[in-house]
């Protein structure tokens, strides 16, 4: 079901931070492959730290859920 949705949906990334986050997420299989090859687990920690900081930049700059201006919720 998710694969079908991924094939049929068009993903629009307008903001620079959206692109940066998307590229970081797409590197995950590459990171796993690198860990399997060299057996250095700190690579995963470095990647997860980078992903967390990239997500924070995204969240600070791109509002995913906006509050209702009248009710504040």
N, C-alpha and C positions, 0 to 999 in steps of 0.2 A: 504494500500500500504506500509506504514512504518512497520507495523507488519510483513508483508510478507518478506520484506527486512531484518528485524531483525532476522527472523528465518533462512533465507538462507545465510546470509553473515557471514563469519568467521572474528572475531575481533582479531587482533594480537597486543598484548601490550608487547613490548620488553623492554622498559625503566622503571626503578623504579618509576619515576615521573608520567608516564602514568598510572601505577597501582594505585598509590596513588590518583590521580585525579578520576579515574574510581570508586574506592571504596567510595570516598567522594560523588560523584554524586549519587551512588546507595543508600546512606543513606537518601536521601530526603524523601521518603515515611515514613520511620521510624521517622524522625523529625516531619513531619506533624501529624502523629499519636500521638506522645508525646505531641504536642501542643494542640491537641483536648482533650487529657485526662487531662492535668494539667492546661490548659488555661494560660500558661506563654509564652507570645509572644516573650520575649527576647531570647528564645531558637532558634527562626528563625534567629534573628540577629546574634547570635553566630555562627550558621551554615553557614550563608551567608558570614560572615567574614572568616571563615575557608575555605570555597569554593573559595573565592577570592584569599586568600593567597596560597592555593594549586594550583590554576590555574596559578598564577604568577610564582611559582616554576616550573611548567610544561613548561610554555612558555619560561622561561629563559634557560631551559635545553634541550628542544626538539624543533627543528626547523621544523615547519609545512610547511612554505613556504620559500624557499630559493631564494635568489636573483640570477639572471643570472650573472655569474662571468665576462662575457665580457661586457655586457651592464650596469650592476649594478641595473637593474630593476627587 
